Amino acid sequence: MRGVMGLFEPLVRPLLGLVDAEDAHRLVVRALKIPASLKPVADDPRLSVRAFGLNFANPVGMAAGFDKHAEVANALLRLGFGFVEVGTVTLRPQRGNARPRVFRLPHDQAVINRLGFNSEGAKIVLQRLAARANAGGIVGINIGANKDSADRISDYVHLIETFAPVVNYFALNISSPNTPGLRDLQQAQTLDILLARVMEARARVSGDAATTPMLIKIAPDITLDDLDDIVAAARRHRADGMIIGNTTVARPPTLHDRGTAREAGGLSGRPLFALSTRVLAETYVRVEGAFPLIGVGGIDSGETALAKIKAGASLIELYSALIFKGFRLVAAIKSDLLSALRRGGHAALNDIVGTDAAAITAERWWS
């Protein structure tokens, strides 16, 4: 697989930039479906992470949004990811918003999307995940409610009942800006109800078996008071972790691609780094070690990956940077993390998780 992609990327990736962003994505997914006999190189043990009761070979995950329909999880794991988060998956199939709905901002190394949970639905995704159940590797599923659902909380309950036997963890997506009203699920009273029901559903389907970890994916566009409420609810209902965070509806004044920046949707990539890292650190100090965090947003180098970990992330995820830098970025990040451990004399990544969080939260909060 690495040989195939190593040949593919330098030649074809520049051409993909000339194609509609969503069409280019589909071409890459199809390329990843090409059978490959190469086995991935084993990761250095110092990169291993234990979180949510799971053993990760390395901390670098593929964020939700790339493998939306669980088509290429195995291929992504062979490329060197420590885990893959498929989705967002909805209970019933839905087309999402009208195209065009994905926009590159190349001068900013950023992307705006307003996909709107385009999903092939639970039935098809379940078949694919069941087919790879014995393949190994950690695969989580990001789940969301259908746009026209009369009871969105019930959607999450049914998705948990459906996928609990075939995934390693759940990510409750209550923070996409592209489904009207979805972020309302982050409000304290509604979140309490949601978490109570999904935890009950998980316990019901697990029985005597091990429970599937439940993570909450939040938006970076929140106040500190909102964050207090979310973390309190997560701790009260014994969530297993949080993912910080989703795309932002904000448009930093520093953006260069000003015309494209006016498109509606969630912004991801390099301009999201500062905001998402600050919210990550704020979450870390509030969680007080109750559960681990996954850091997402603007990771495009070993340096930014390390910054996320020092801000409080036990694991990290990326996607947008791959559009501009390719899959070789995964190996580069892992190599840089190892170098950082050697320089600091650390035996494992856990030694540096959250070491900068207090300093980050001491800085002025801009909202």
N, C-alpha and C positions, 0 to 999 in steps of 0.2 A: 504493500500500500504506500509506504513512504517513497519507494522507487517510482511508482506511478505518479504520485502527486509531485514529487520532486521534478519530474520531467514536464508535467502538465503546467504547473504554476508559472514558471518564468516565461514560458512561451505564450500562454493563453490569458493569464490574468490581466495584462494591459489591454487586451482586446475586450475583455468583459466590461471594462469601464466605458466602452462605447455602446453597450447594450443597455436597455432598460434594466434598472436595478433588480426588479423582481424576476425578470427573465434570466438574468445572469445567475441569480441564486439557484433557479431551477436547473440550469446547466451544470452548476457545481454539484448539486445533489445527484444528478444523473451520473456524473463522472465518478462520484464516490461509490456508486453501485457496481462499478466494474470489479469483477472478482479479483482478489489479490491473495497471493500465497505467502507474502512476506509477513513474518511475525514482528510485533513491536519490540523495540529494545527495552529491556527491563529497567525500571527506574531505580535510582540510587535510594537505598533505604532511608536516608536522611530526609527525603522528600515525603515520606509516608505520613499520613495524618489519620488519626482516629477521631471521628466526629459523628454525632447522632447514632452511636452504636455501630457505625460502619467503618471499615478499614479502606482508606483511599491510598492507592499507590503513589499518587502525587496530588497536589492541591489545585491543579489547573483544570477547570471544567468548561465544557461548552454550554453557554447560556441558552435558555429557552429562546425560541424565535428562529433558530437555524433549522433544526430537525423538527418542524412543527407537527409532522404526521408520523413520527417514529419510523422513518424509512432507512436511515443510515447510522443508527447508533453504534453498531458493531464496527463499521468503518472508521468512525470518529475515535473510538477507543483504540483502534489499531494505529491511528495517527499520533497517539501519545497523550490524549486527554486522560485525566485521572477519573473523570466521570462525565456523563452526558445528561442534560436535562431536556427532555423532549417536550413539545407543546409550544404554545398553549393549546390544550385539547378541550373541546366543548362536548357536552353530552350528545347533542344532535348536530349533524353537519350544518355548517353555515358558510356562506360565500365571503363574508366580511364586507368591507367597504369597497366602493367602486375604484377601479384603477384609473390613472396611476395613483399609487398609494405608498411607494417607497422612493426616497429621494436621497441621493448622495450629496454631501458637501465636501468635495475633495480638498479644498484649501483648509478646511477645518478638521479633516480626518473624522468626519461625523456623518450620521445618517438620521433622517427623519422618516418615521413610518406612521401610517394610520391604517394598518392592515385590518384591525377590528376583529381579531380572533377568527380569521379564516381557518376552518378546521374540517377535516374529513369525518369527524365525529368519533364517539367512543367505540362503536362497534368495529370499525376498520382498524383503528389504532390498537385495540385490544388484541386483535388477531395477529398483528405484527409483533407486539411485545410478547405474546404467548409463544410465538414461533422462535424467539431468541432467548427464552427463559433459561436455557441451560448453557448459554454462551459465555456467561461470566461477565465481570465488569459491573460497575455501579451505574445504573440508569434510573434517574428520577423522572417524575412527570409533573409538568406545570399544568394546572387545571383552572378553567374559568367558566363563567356562566354564559349561556346563550343570550344574545342581545334581546330577544323577544320573550325570554323566560318570565312567566308569571310569578315564580318563586325561585329566585336565584340561589338562595341557600340550599334548597332541595337539589339543585343541579350539582352543587359541590358534594352533597351527601351521596347522591347516586354515583358520581364519578369515583368517590372513595370506595364504595361498595364494589364497583366494577373492576378497579385497577389494583386493589390491595394485594392480590396474589401474584402480580407480575412486575411490580416495580420496587425499587429500593427505598424511595422516599417520595412524598408528595410536596409540591410547592403550591400553596393557595395563592393564586394570582388575584388579588383584590385591589390592584394598583395600576392596571393599564389605563391610559388616558383616552383610549380609542373606543371604549364601550361606554356610552352615556350612563352616568350614575354608578358605575362600578366602584369608583373610589369612595362612594358613600359607605361601602362595607368596612372601611377603615375607621369609621366613627365609633366611639366607645360602646354605646349601647348595642348597635347592630353587630359589631365585632364580637361582643360577648355572646350574643345569640348564635352567630355563625360558628364560633369555636366550640361552644357547648355541643352543638349538633354534629359537627364533623368529628369531634373526639368520641362522642357516643357511637357514631357510625363506625369509626375505626375499631373501637373496642368490640362492637357487635360482630364485625366480620373477622376479627383476629381470633376470637375465642381463646384457646389455650396457646395459640401460636404467637410468635414474636410480633409486636405491633410495628407497623410501618411508620417511620419517622414523619412528622408533620411540620412543615416549615411554612412561614408566612412571608410573602414577598410584598414589600411596601414601596410606596412612591418616595422619591427624594423631595417632592414638593409638599412638605408638611411643616407645621410649626413645632416648636419644642414641646408645647402643651399637648399637641396631637401625639407626638412621639411618646410622651409620658403615658398617655392612655393606652396606646398600642402595646408598649412593652409590659405594662401592668396586666393587660388582658392576656398577653402571651404567657406570662409567668403564672398567672392565676389558673389558666387552663392547661398548664404544663405542655406547651408547645415544645417541640424538639429543637427549633432554631428559627432564624429569620434570614431573609435574603434582602440585602440593602444595595441597590434598590432598582426600581424600574426606570423607564425613560422619564424625561422631564418635559413639561409643557413650557418651561421658561426658555427664553432666547437670550443668552448672554450678549452684552453689547460688543464683545470682542469678536463675534463671528465675522468671517470674511465673505462668505457666500450669502450676502444679505438678501438677494432675490429669492433663493431657495429657502432661506430661513423663514420666509413668510408663509410657507406651506404649513397647514395644520397637521398636528400629530405629535408623537413623542420623539424628542431628540436624544440620540445616544452617541457614543464615541468620545473622543478626547475632550470636548467642552463640558461633558458631564462629570469629569473626574473630580474636580474640586468640591462640587456640591455633594456628590454621592459619598465621597470619602469623609466629609464633615459629618454627614448624617450617620455614616457607619460608626465613627468614633463616638458620637453622641449616644448611639444605641448601645455600643459596647460598655460604656460606663454605667448605663442604666440597667443592663442585663446582669451585671455583677457576677458573671461566670455561671449563670443558671443554665445557659445553653450556648452552643457555638453559633457563629455568624458566617454567612457567605457574602463576600464583597464583590459587587458588580458595578461597572460604570467607568468607562474611560481607560481601562487597562490596555496598554499597547506596547509594553516593554517590561523587562525585568525590573526596572526601577519603579514603575508604577505598580507592578504586582507586589513588590516588597513594601511599598507605601501602604497598600491596602491591608496587608498582613499586620504591619505595625500599628495601623489604625484600629485593628480589632478583628480582622477576618481570619478564620481558621482555614477557609477555602476561598478560592476566587473563581469567577466566571468571566468569559469574554466572548464577543461575537463581532461587533462592528469593526474592530481593528483588523480582523482577518480579511475584510473586504479590501483593505488598503495594503496589508503586509503579508497576507497569505498564511498558510498553515505552518510554515517554518517558524512562525512566531512562538508556537507552543514549545518547541525544543529550546528556543533561545531563552524564553522566560525560565524554564526549568534550570538551564545552565546558569543563568544569572542568580537564581535563588540559591543554588549550591555554592556559588562563589561568595555570596553574602554570608552564608553560614560559616564557610571556612574563614573568611576575614574576621568575623566576630567570635570565632571559637565556640560556636553553638553546635550542639549535637543534633538538634531537630528544629523544625520550623515552630513548633509550639513554644520554644524558648523566647520567640520574639513577637508572638501574637499580642497585640494591644500595647506594646511598649511606648508608642507615641500617642496613644489615645488621650491621655490626660492633657498633654501639651496642646493637642489639636482643639480640644473642647475649651481650653482657656482662651483661645483666640476670639475676637469679636464675632458675634453671630450676625450675619448681614441681613437677615429677614426681620 
